[in-house]
C-alpha cells in the first residue's frame, strides 16, 4: 500500500469512537426531551382543582396522573380483567363444594387479589 492509501484509511478506534459520540448525543437529546415532557404535567387541562380538592401541584394528583399515563398501565388493567374473569369461571364450578374444602379456602385468598 502506498502512503496516500494508508492516510485515507481511518484508524480502527476512530469509527467506534465517533459512532459512540453520536449515540451519546442522541441519548442526551432524548433525555432532555423526556425531562421537558415530564415538566409539562396536565397540559391541555383547564381545571385548577380536581373534584374541588386537589390542585395541579398536589402530590396525590400528580402521582395518579403519572400512574395512568405510564406505558404499562393498560397492560396491568387487562391482566386484572382477565384474572377476574378466570376467577369467575373457576367459581362457577366450585360453588357446590363444601365450605371447609381447601379449594374454597384458596379461592377466597385469591379473591383478595381481584
SULQUI-V794268 format. One record per run of one state. SS is the DSSP state (H for helix, E for strand, L for the rest). FROM is the first residue (numbers start at 1). LEN is the number of residues. If there is no record, write none. Layout:
ss:from:len
SS:FROM:LEN
SS:FROM:LEN
This chain:
ss:from:len
L:1:2
H:3:6
L:9:3
H:12:28
L:40:9
E:49:2
L:51:3
E:54:2
L:56:3
H:59:10
L:69:4
H:73:22
L:95:7
H:102:12
L:114:1
